[in-house]
Amino acid sequence: MQIVGTIADARRAVAAMPRPLALVPTMGALHAGHLALVARAQATCASVVATIFVNPLQFGPDEDFGRYPRAFPADVRALEAAGVALVFAPSVDAMYPNGFDTTVDPGAVGMRFEGALRPGHFRGVATVCTKLFAIFGADVAFFGAKDGQQVAVLRQVVRDLGLPVAIEVVPTQRDVDGLALSSRNAYLSDAERAAAPGLYRALRAMTAAVERGETDRQRIVAAGRTAIRTPLREAYLDVVDPETFVACDAAPRADGVRELLAIGSVWLGSTRLIDNVPFAVAPLRAIAGAAR
């Protein structure tokens, strides 16, 4: 496995790699969720490239850029064991040299929910990923489903800019109690970690309400709030379209199955967790047929 830190070295390294080429962008502090991305990439592509780069553009001035978990030696060992061909681990200066002044604004999909709580966050995500897509010319880029709004943002960017890369999403990896794996889980105290699965229970309560026939967004969200108890503090709970992240009812349509997301975020002390659970609403004609 090669480890490179400059764009020129990265381009030289991938030029001779067999295709299709997979890209797995990470900020390091790897866990089983990241390795699931690598495993999917290995199963579907001839070569796999991973990146380790804590991207300052996606952190606000009062966020955790300085203390974000960093575990480079362990990350490299894990990626080598997983069969990654190349790790790109640039410095901030290598990615954003003096005079860098171009960013990618993903538009409205990046302004809701996480975008509202973290102004500029998705501009930073879109910028770094667009740059990585350009550096590697990857055929497929792999992302985790937990970051559902990030996926929506990147799909918008790829679609709007005509970028020749497919976005593939890998299901959220969870601990045995349902908590979605995240590098930021390392911030939690023992008591906070014990309470953290309440977010997943809230999302499951929302999807259970839909399974019982509830379509009204407010009542679905209210069902979820029954699981948000101290020390959890709600940042948001909602039902959204997974492509636009526009909040909506779970009403069926006549033209086919409707895919939606129950999304949520909670505070535990100074740490904020995010998660989502996908669900489908049957077509109106199928519901009408079942009623008969």
N, C-alpha and C positions, 0 to 999 in steps of 0.2 A: 504494500500500500504506500502510495506517495502522499506526502504532506507538502503543500505549497502555500505561499503567502502573498504572491503577487498575481495580478491579472494576467500578465504576459506568461508566467509559468503555468498558470491554470489553463490558458488557451493551448499552449504547446502540449501539455499533458493529455488533454482530451482529444486532440486532433487525430491521434492514432488509435483511439479506443473503438472497439466494435460497437455498432449501433444495433438496436436503439439504446440511447443514453438516458439514464434516469438521474434526476436531481432531487436531493433531499435537503432542503434548507433547514438549518437548526441554529439556535442560539447556545447550543451546548447544554451542560448539566443534564446529560441524556438519561432517559428512563425507558421503561419497556414500551411506552407509546412511540418514542422515536424509533426504537429498534423494530417495531411493527411496520413503520414506514419503509425502513430499509429492507425488511423481509419481503414486503409486497413488491418493492422495486426490483429486488433480486429475482423474484418469480416471474416478472414480466419484461425485463430489459436485459440486454447483454452486458451493460456496464453501469455501475452505480457511483455517482459522485455525491458526497455529503459536504455541507458547509458548516463551519462553526464560527459564528460572528454575532456578537452582541451588538445589535444595530442601534446606535444612539439616536437616529432620526425618529424612531418609534417610541421614544421615552419622553415624557414631559419633564419640565424643569424640577418638579417636586416628586418625581417617580424614582424607581429603584434601580436605575442604570448602574450606579456605583456599587451596589450590593447584590446585583443579580447573581445567582449562583454560577460559579465558574469552576469547572473540573476537567481541564484540558487533558491531562495525562490519562485519566480514567476514560474520558470520552474517546480518545484515540484508540485505546485498547479495545473498547467495545466495538467501535466501527471496523477495526481490523478483523476482529473475530467474526463479525457479521459479513465479511467479504467485500467491503467497500474498496473500490479501486483507487480513489483519490479523495483526500480531505483538503478543502480550501479553507484556510484559517487566516484571513487577511487582518492587518491592522486597520484602525479607523482611517489612518492617512492613506493607506492603499486603496480603500474604497471611496473615500471622500477627500481627494487631494486638495491642496490650497487652490482656491478659486471655484471649487465645486458649487454650483448654484442652480441645478436643475432638479425638480421634484415632480412626482407623478401624483396628480389629484384624482382619486377614484370617483368623485362626485357624490351624489346623494346617498348611495348605499354605505359610504364611509362616514356619514354624519350622524347616523342613528345609534342608539344604545352605546356600544363601546366607543364609537366615534364621538358621541356627545359627552361621555364621561372622560374621554382622553383626547381632547382636541389635537389634531395633527397626527395621531397615532397611525391611522391607516394611510396617510400620505407617506409616512416613513416606511410602512410595510410595502406599499405599492412601489415606492422608489427602489428599495433594496432588492425586491424580488424581480422587478423589471431589469435591473442591472445584472442580477445573477442569470436571468434568462438570456440576456445578451452576451454575457461572458462565455457561457457554456454551450449555448445553442442546443439545450437538452430537448429530447423528444417528449418527455413526460416529467412533470414535477409533482411530488407527492406531499400531501398535507394531511393533518389530522382533523377528523370531524369535530372534535371538541371546539376548535376555533372556527365555528361555523360562519361568523361574519367575515373573518379573514378570507375564507374560501369564497364567499360571495364577492368580496372586493376584488380578489385576484381574477376570478372568472370575468368580472366586468372589465378589468384592465386588459386581459388577454383578448377578449371579444372586441373591445373598442379600438385597441391599437393593432389588431390583426397579428398578434404574436404567434409564431408557429410552435407553440408548446401546449400539450394537453395537461389539464389539471386533474389529478386523480386523488380521491379522498378515501382515507382509510378509517374504518370505524374507531370510535373512541375506546381506548384501553382503560379499564377500571380496576381498582383494587377490589378485594372480595366483598367489601361493604358498599360498593357502588361508587365510591369517590373517583372521579376522573383523574387520571395521572397527570401531573403538572410539575414542572420544575419549581414553581412557587409553593408547592405543598411543603417544601423544606422549611418555609418560614413559620409553619404552624406549631404552636405549643401542643403538648399532649392533649390538653383539654379541648383546644380548638380542633385538633385532628379528629378527636372523638365525635365532635359535633358536625364536622364538615359534610358527611354524607346526607345531612338534611337537605342540601340543595338538590341532590339527585332524587331524594324522596319527593320533594316538591314538584319536580318535573314529571315524575311518574304519576303523581296524583293528578296533574293536569291532563296527561294522556289517558289516564283511567276515566276521567270525567268525559272525555271525548268518546271513549269506547262505550260509555253508558248512554250516549246519544246527545250529550251537551254540545251545542254549537256556538253559544254566545261567548265571546272572548272574555268579557269581564267575569262571568261565572266560572270559566275555566281557570283563569288566573286566581280567583278567590279560592278554588279548590287547592291550588298549589300553596297558597299562603298558609294553609293550616299546618304545613310541615316546617315553616320558617319560625323557629323558636330561638330564644336567647341561648347561646351568645351570637347566633346568626342574625345579621341585619340585612334586610333586602336592599339591593341596589336596583334591580329590576326583575320582573317576571313578565313574560308575554308570549303570545302566539304570533309567529311571523311567517311570511313567504320566504323560503330559503334562498331565493335568487335576489330579492330586493331588500329583505329585512324590513318590509313594511308590515306593521301590525295588522291583523285581520281576524275575523271570526273563522270558525272551523266549519263553515257551511259547505255542504257538498255542491258540486257542479254537475251539469248534465253531460259534459264532454269528456269525462274520464276521471281516474283516480287523482285526488289532489294531495300533493306532498306538502307537508307543513313542518315547522319546528316549534317545540316548546323550548323557550330559552330562559336562562336565568343567571343572575349574578348575586352573590352575597358577600358581605364583609364579615371577616372573623378577625377581630382586633384591627390591626393595620393592613391586613392581607385581604385582597379581594379575589374571589374565585369565580370562574365562569363555567358554564356547562350548557348542554342542550340535548334534547331527545327528539329524534325525528318520528313522525307518525303520518299515517295516510288516512284520508277520508274517502270512503267509497263513492262512486258516482251516484248521482241522484236517482238514475233509473234503477240501479241495483238496490238502493234503499227502498224505493217504491215497490220493487218486485218482492223484496223480502217481507214488506209490510202486508202484502196480499197473501 
